[in-house]
């Protein structure tokens, strides 16, 4: 049924579709499944060049067996659905699919921290894919890297402080765009059509950047007060 778990036959149909050169959209339509279900299934099980139905089905069963929840814990499918929904939201903001999947994994894990090896196993992709995605998230200050000196490996962490830094980085980028637009308007002539347009752009980004910085500072103060109150 649409929305239910993929069957073994579904996975064979996906493999056949990939072999025939069908697009993910065409395969999803033939299965009467959401496009995201097919793309996630293929990405988690070897990618379009390495997907094999039998191996994918067995791997899914094994992941489900290892992840049987204790009493009171959310079901595996519920968590998978949340991860898929969050991934699609992050893609809509402009992140690449792999980067969005890594960010969603970090958001939804209890620890908020995963190693590259853990991300590789969880998402069933290559270490190179994880490295590239993490690099993009670090560039945007959305995750931070912590070194485990005992095991000589890095942990990638998502928390409120990381989000604060990411927000601040975005605010600074808006300010840089505003400064550039105003300089460019001066070069082209403030009274020229391009100059007038650039001045408007500069005003917009200056306003948005200032509002973001103010909102971030208000959040930081409120968050610090909340933490202090929680310790008393």
Secondary structure, DSSP 8 states (H G I E B T S, - for coil): -TTS---HHHHHHHHHHHHTT--HHHHHHHHT--HHHHHHHHHHTTHHHH--HHHHHHHHHHHHHHT---TTS--HHHHHHHHHHHHHHHHHTT--HHHHHHHHHHHHSTTSEEEHHHHHHHHT--HHHHHHHHHHHHHTTSSEEEEETTTTEEEEE--HHHHHHHHHHHHHHHHHHHHHHHHHHHHH-TTSHHHHHHHHHHHHHHHHHHHHHHHHHHHHHHHHHHHHHHH-
